[in-house]
């Protein structure tokens, strides 16, 4: 499908600088632009590319001021990156969608399947499961007994949802995601570790996205809850009875121990580790590879292992680099002090 600059500008409420009839049919990075492609510029580091890109249209922020001639048609918007996301979503929605239940799928006779649903080959939908309208369940997905799924969800191959879990509307599970495996609960005995049955569930609220091979464990009792709008990257572990606040995002390899509560609008870098039974306040930002073992107040920025205030941590890191030099200076000062003491004693 082709779109003109005028059509695009109307959709994203942008201002055209150049040819309103310029057409595009694909997307490209600004440094790899080709005729017929639309690109965007939001990071100033990529500004030099806008003067030589071959893309037909480039989205720019309203405050962008060219310093040279630009051959591409520009569309000024409030936020180029956000506008690109809207266009990509429109492009994705325009793709033809599969529908119907593949003959090789296994769907229980007691399952309730909504309208315009696709169930791919070798997918399994268990007894009394409920699947909402417009869902896409790809091959080898397993939806357990009595699972409830909302509308417009997408489950990619090999995603697994254990019995009785609840999935909201517009959720995405990427390949290998596991929702509702047993929490890590064992009681030590003289004979070894006795498994504690995990009888709770997992609840994903609306517009949650779970990355590939990420695991969200079911609660021991009650529910592990992932609130609205949460985005989890690949290879993340969310333990039993955790609660992740709305619109929180986590990069790859984050690990959270059991019964921890994370607030809303938090941002975690990769490989952050949280101890169990703690509280992380709203809007907290945690730098990659930080380890947190105690409660964190709202609006904090922390880093390190054990983690502490990010600004202090950066200053400490600078001092750490200078430790050999500082040790030499300290040794020299000690030597000088000893010499002065000796001179005073000799007087």
Protein Blocks (a to p, Z undefined) as FASTA:
>chain_A
ZZdfklmmmmnopacedjfkbccfbdcdfklgcehiacddfbfklmmmmmmpcbfbdcdd
fklccfbdcfbdcdddfblmlmmmmmmmmmmmmpccdedjdfkbccdfkbccdehiacde
hiacdehiacdehiacdehiacdehiacdehiacdehiacdehiacdehiacdehiaghi
acddddddfkbccddddfbdcdddehiacdehiacdddfbhcadddehiacdehiacdeh
iacdehiacdehiacdehiacdehiacdehiacdehiacdehiacdehiacfbdcdehia
cedjddddfklmmmmmmmmmmmmmmmmmmmmmmmmmmmmmmmmmmZZ
